[in-house]
Amino acid sequence: MKIIIIGSVAAGTSVAAKARRNDEDAEITLYNADYDISYSICGIPYFLGGEVDELETLTPRSAAWFKVRYNVDIHTRHEVTSINPEKKTVIVKNLDTNETKEDHYDTLVFATGATPITPKIDGVDRKHVFHVRTIQNTAAINEFMNLNNPKKVTIIGAGFIGLEMAEQLTHKGLDVTIVQQSNQIMPHLDKDMAFRVEEHLRNNGVKLLLNEEASVITEKTVETKSGKMIDSEIVILATGVKPNTKLATEIGIEIGSSGAIKVNNKMQTNLPDVYAVGDVAESFSLITGKPIYRPLGSTANKMGRIAGDVITGGDLEHKGILGTGILRVFDLTVGYTGLSEKEALAEGFDIEVLHNIKPARADYLGGKELVIKAIADRKTSQILGVQIIGEEGVDKRIDVFVTAISFKARAGDLFHLDLAYAPPFSTTKDPVMYTGMALQNAIDKKNRLITPQELTDRIESGEKFQIIDTRATKQYEVSNVDGAINIPLAKLRSEAQNLDPNLPTVTYCNSGVTGNAAQNVLRNLGFKEVFNLSGGNKNYQSFNNGK
C-alpha cells in the first residue's frame, strides 16, 4: 500500500507515525511545501519573547529523524500542484529546482493545514508587517527586531496569538497596542468574562482598542477607520487562519459549513481513499453534534492518529471536540470549554448560569481567586460549558470540566467527585464541586440564581425587586448593587419583618456564599421568590464596568 500525505506538521506526521506502527510494509511518503516539519506553532510567541532560547527547539523532528525512526520519506520544499483522483496520481513540484514529477498513491491524506488571513489594509505588504505562523515568519520577525530594535508594536487581532504576542513583546520591553475589530477580545469567551482579561491587559500596560479596524499601515504608524493614529515600528497580524482547501476543492472534495473539509468520524472525505486531518479538516461539537472548526495542535495530532489507524485497518473513530482552549495572559490563566452563554442561547438551550468566585486553594496558604462561569441545561442538568479566569489552578479545573462534559455529567454529579484535597492544592469543597452543587440547586429551584445581566434587564423592563446587601455596612458603602438596601446577615432574621415576602427578592454578598445563606433564611421565613446574585457584588461591579 502506498500512502501519500500532503503536509507534515502535527497532523501529517501523526498519520505517518500511526500508520507505520500498524503496518511495517506500507510505503509512506509526505510532501511538504515548507522548510520545516513537525514544528510547534504554539511555541512561536515564547521564542520571540525570550522564554524559549533557541528557535531550533521548536523543530525537534527532522525528515532524517523520521526516516530512521519510522522509515517514512518526507520531502520538504515539495509542493503537490495537482491531483488526479481517478488515476490516483499527484504532480509534485520541487520548489528549489522547479522540477516536477508524478507520483501515485493508494491512499491520499490532506494535512495541508491553515493559511493566515491577511486583512485588506493599505500597506499590509510592508516589510515591517508580519504574520506569526511558520518558522520562517518567526526568524524574519526576530531578525527585524534585532536589526531595528523597535519600541512600539501594533498587534491586529485579539485571539490566542494576538494576546500571547502582546504578553511576550511587553515582557521584551515594547510598547504594545492591540487593535480589535469587535467589541471584545477572545470571541469564544462571553463578554462578562472577556472584560476581566481586558482589564488585566490594560493594567499590564497594553493599549487595547476595541471596535476599531486598521485601515492604513505606513512606515511608522497604523491608522484606524475612525481616524486614530498609532505610532508603530512593527506590526503583527493575528487576524486568524482559514483552512487551506484550494487543492481539495479542485478535485471535488466536499467543503463543510465551517469552511473546512467535511469528513466523517473516520476522517474520510467524500472521495474514496482520500482523507483529511488537522487544521484543514472540520470537526464536530460533542454537545450539539454540529460542525465546528477550532484549529489546534492537540486536535490535529488526534485526527492524524485516527486517520493513520483507519488507513491501516484499525477501528479508531473521531469522537468530536468541545472547543477547549487555554491561554496565559501575564499573571492570569484563561480556560474555556464547551458552549459559551451566547452560544448556548443561540442553540436554543434553556440554561442556568453560575458565576462562582472561590480560591484555588486554602486562603491561609495564599490561595488566589478563580472566577468560574458555568452553564448548564435546565432540562437535563448537563453541563454545557465553562469559562475560568484566575492566577492559579485554572488548568486542572478546566480539564475536570472537560472530562465531565465529555461523559455527559449532570451538574449535581460534580459535587460527588472524589477530587484530590490538601490545603496547598485545593479547598475542602473544591471550586469544581461547589460549581456543580450550586448549579444543581438552582436548576432544582432550591437556591435560584440571577445573573447581573438578567437582573439589569428585568429591572429595566419594569419589574420590581427588593435587593438586599448582606455584607458589613463598611463594605456596602464602598460599592453596592444599584437599588440595594444594606441588611447584614446577622440582622436579617429580625429585620425580615420589614420586607415584603411576596416581592421578588435578590440577596448578595461579595462573591456568593453569604448571599446564599441569606437566601436560605428568607426562603425558610416564607419569602416566595428569592434569588442569589450570581458571583455577588464582585461580579456585578465587573459586569457594570464592562457594559
Number of C-alpha atoms within 10 A of each C-alpha: 13 15 23 26 28 23 29 29 25 27 33 33 26 26 30 31 20 20 28 21 12 16 15 11 11 16 18 23 20 24 24 24 20 18 12 20 25 19 20 17 19 15 15 24 23 17 19 21 20 13 14 15 11 11 17 12 13 17 16 13 16 14 18 13 13 17 12 10 11 17 19 21 18 26 20 21 17 24 19 22 11 16 20 12 17 9 10 15 17 19 15 21 20 18 14 9 9 9 10 15 10 12 15 17 21 15 17 25 28 26 32 28 26 19 15 17 14 15 15 10 15 14 15 19 11 13 12 23 20 21 19 22 20 17 21 14 14 20 15 17 21 15 12 16 16 10 9 11 12 16 16 20 26 27 26 24 24 28 18 20 23 25 25 22 24 31 24 21 22 20 15 14 12 19 19 22 23 26 24 24 18 15 12 23 27 20 13 20 23 18 21 20 24 19 21 19 23 22 15 15 21 12 10 16 15 21 17 21 20 17 12 20 22 25 17 17 23 16 15 15 19 28 20 19 11 11 13 14 15 18 18 23 20 26 27 21 22 27 21 21 15 18 22 21 22 10 15 21 12 11 14 11 20 17 19 16 13 18 18 26 30 23 24 15 16 22 27 21 23 15 14 12 16 23 28 32 35 33 29 27 33 26 33 23 17 20 19 14 12 12 19 22 22 19 21 16 17 11 22 26 19 18 32 28 24 25 31 31 25 21 25 17 12 14 11 16 17 18 14 20 21 22 22 20 17 17 18 16 21 18 12 18 19 23 23 28 24 28 28 22 25 12 16 20 12 10 11 8 15 13 20 23 22 23 28 26 26 26 21 26 25 18 15 8 10 12 20 15 19 23 24 26 24 29 27 27 20 19 11 13 22 24 31 32 27 28 29 25 27 24 19 20 21 23 18 12 20 25 15 15 24 23 12 19 22 18 11 17 18 20 31 21 17 24 20 11 14 9 15 10 13 11 15 14 16 19 18 15 15 23 25 23 19 19 25 27 19 24 31 26 15 20 23 12 13 15 20 22 27 22 21 23 14 12 17 15 12 13 11 10 9 8 12 12 17 16 22 27 27 27 21 14 12 8 15 20 10 7 11 22 19 9 11 17 15 19 21 20 23 12 11 18 14 9 12 15 10 8 14 13 18 11 15 16 22 23 30 31 28 21 21 24 17 20 28 24 18 28 28 18 17 20 17 10 13 11 19 14 17 30 26 28 32 29 29 28 24 19 24 25 15 17 18 14 12 16 9
